[in-house]
Amino acid sequence: MNASPPSATTAPATARRAARTAVLRAEARLYLREPGSLFWVLAFPPLLLAILGCIPMFREVSDDLDGLRPIDIYVPVTVLIGLIVVGAQAMPPVITGYRERGILRRMSTTPVRPAALLSAQMVLNGVAGLVSALLSVTLGRVVFDVALPRQFPAYLLVLLLALAASLSLGALISAWARTARNASAIGTVVFFPMLFCTGLWLPVRTMPDVMARVVEATPFGAAARALDQAAVGDWPAWSHLGVTAAWTAVLTAAAVRWFRWE
């Protein structure tokens, strides 16, 4: 008995899925051809951790860090750096460049909607950020004997919240910037304050009280403290989770409000 032909509703839905898959594959090929982006997302955070781990004092237990070593603290920092790179540096110039060259406008007249391309960029950069985090955690464990997160479900939750905050930040930069060059400039301006909030120059737990409160009110400062807490086996403070989630919601709403297709 012959199978019945696809219904009028099923055929367009199948075509849309096939188109989204094709866009994702094409964007993945382009992504892999960008060695600069791949280096900063995948190689730079683990490389930074390896350099810090080669400093003898970073491998010594410190009373100021509650019996931990500085290298233990810097694994979550480098995890967050990889996420910040994808949101502030990697994604915005690509999306803004597509809009600048009229690609998004032309796609809006075809069955492949521009949203498919934006979704592909979100997926690829999200996966790259998670791979970067995995590389940092693995390097810390294998080379420097850093303990794996003792509260793994909480650690994963914070990681996903921080990734969502980073991608929403990237979407907002893409919405604001008129050109790819402007997107790179805005991303750089945002990048370094966010690095400070991760605790790269001064661990958040050792900051003076007022500075720590300000930093913990930022998405990546709150995420840094939450990752620290999950790493040692505690459930992160709900305030830190709430701050990261709230920033994600606000940044997403702003990106949706101001994003332009052309």
Secondary structure, DSSP 8 states (H G I E B T S, - for coil): -------TTHHHHHHHHHHHHHHHHHHHHHHHT-HHHHIIIIIHHHHHHHHHHTSGGGGS--GGGTT--HHHHHHHHHHHHHHHIIIIIIHHHHHHHHHHTTHHHHHTTSSS-HHHHHHHHHHHHHHHHHHHHHHHHHHHHHHH-----SSHHHHHHHHHHHHHHHHHHHHHHHHH-SSHHHHHHHHHHHHHHHHHHHTSSS-GGGS-HHHHHHHHTSHHHHHHHHHHHHHTT----HHHHHHHHHHHHHHHHHHHHH----
